[in-house]
Amino acid sequence: MKRITTLLLFVSGSGLLFAQTANEIIKFSQQANEATSRGVAMGGAVGALSSEYASVNINPAALGTFRMGQIMLTPKVDMYKTTSNGEPDSRNSFVINGASIAYSFDNGRENFNRFNVSFGYNLHTNFNAYYSTQGKPGYNESLTTYMIENAKVRADYAAWANTAPFISRVGATFEIRPGYDITSQRQRITTTGHVGEYALSFGTSYSDQLYLGLSAGLSDLRYERRDAYDESGSFNGETNILHETASFIDGRGFNARFGVLYKPLGNFMIGVAVQSPVFYSLSVRTNGNINATNELEEGKYDFTLRTPWRISLNASYEVNTLAIFSFDYEVITNNLISLNGDYQNMSPAATNNIHALNDYLLSDSTNVAMNFRLGGEVRLNDFFIRGGFSYLGAPANGFKGVIAGSGGLGYRIGFTSVDVAYRYSTSSEEYYTYKNSPLVTTDYLRHQFLLTVSYRF
């Protein structure tokens, strides 16, 4: 089975160290709908729920079900635990996961009797994480091998190689001297940033049986990754390599959604929604050093990214006013993720690297993922008890699907609602730090606590 491989693309001529991975490009393309505690507690199966803003993020036709205006805010505590080849790490963060305002206009007509509009923010991805891993005992492949390949074409790496005691120069090339043995390897990775979406949505109702919706989204992507690779060895005494890099990616993208919901029966609602890819324009800045003294050339890079299409089927069934059961099924075309570079301002090597990464993303290494979400809610007067389950299919080989269970409570007093939710999820991925490096397996365990306060008017 093919695994996602970290693509360390060292570009000559432009002075750019492009240390972005195929894994991360795929992560930029994923979305989580966690705008409200109610939606999270019900496993995200909210595409066919009435008067629920999280539903609008999946199927904008749900906005047509609103009979009143609503304002909402959702903060979240995110506890992220990682284990890479047995090395445990953790990172906690506090974020605003969702905020929205919706207006409902009832014109009193029999047919198209309501026109509603909303504007909201949804945090799709929180990149705040830290993880580290160590080389396997007895493993004698070295990052040095990869670095001296770049020393052949890059002056900054050549400057380091000329001073390293365990590297010899042979003409225009470099070689590791016989007798160099690796004693330890360690990689530390810190990531921060987010993908958030601002969405303007419109919804209408036809006789309170058919609902139509349309939304336009502007996504904001901010990502920072810092890598520190530490390798110790022995060659006439102790040697050490500390290779540090940093990459900063930011930009914006736009997308659109269209959805339909229909009530064939008064208590049963079904629907379908289609979301276009997000079309990103992104910029990359990179820098780095070797042993804190040999500075690597800084670089800037622009590229465009097209994320997958998303198609969802939604259903909900209401048992009088006592309970609701919901189900969502979603198809995501990860095999259509693609990117392109600003080739007119790129070196030939950079152009070749972008083409190689794009070919990789469009190969059979990426999958058409299928997501399943189930949710339920029981009402006890003004109290609500909720639960849900979801399985999010693996977007590519080397990833495992995300399995999540959730639950929550809600309380409504007058026009004010207070909801809380907890979500537990697990997933994992595999990658290589460099060519022929030991395989790194990272397991993710996530605890999320959400609070939503909303007011209807």
Secondary structure, DSSP 8 states (H G I E B T S, - for coil): --------EE-SSS--EE---HHHHHHHT-----SSHHHHHTTT--TT-TT-HHHHTT-GGGGGG--S-EEEEEEEEEEEEEEETTEEEEEEEEEEEEEEEEEEEE---SSEEEEEEEEEEEEEEE--EEEEEE--TT----HHHHHHHHHTT-HHHHHHHHH-TTEEEETTEEEE-TT-EEEEEEEEEEEEEEEEEEEEEEEEEETTTEEEEEEEEEEEEEEEEEEEEEEEEESSSEEEEEEEEEEEEEEEEEEEEEEEEEEEETTEEEEEEEE---EEEEEEEEEEEETTTEEEEEEEEEEEEE---EEEEEEEEEETTTEEEEEEEEEEEGGG-EEEE-GGGS-HHHHHHHHHHHHHHTSTTB-EEEEEEEEEEEEETTEEEEEEEEEE--SBTTEEEEEEEEEEEEEEETTEEEEEEEEEEEEEEEEESSTT--EEEEEEEEEEEEEEEEEE-
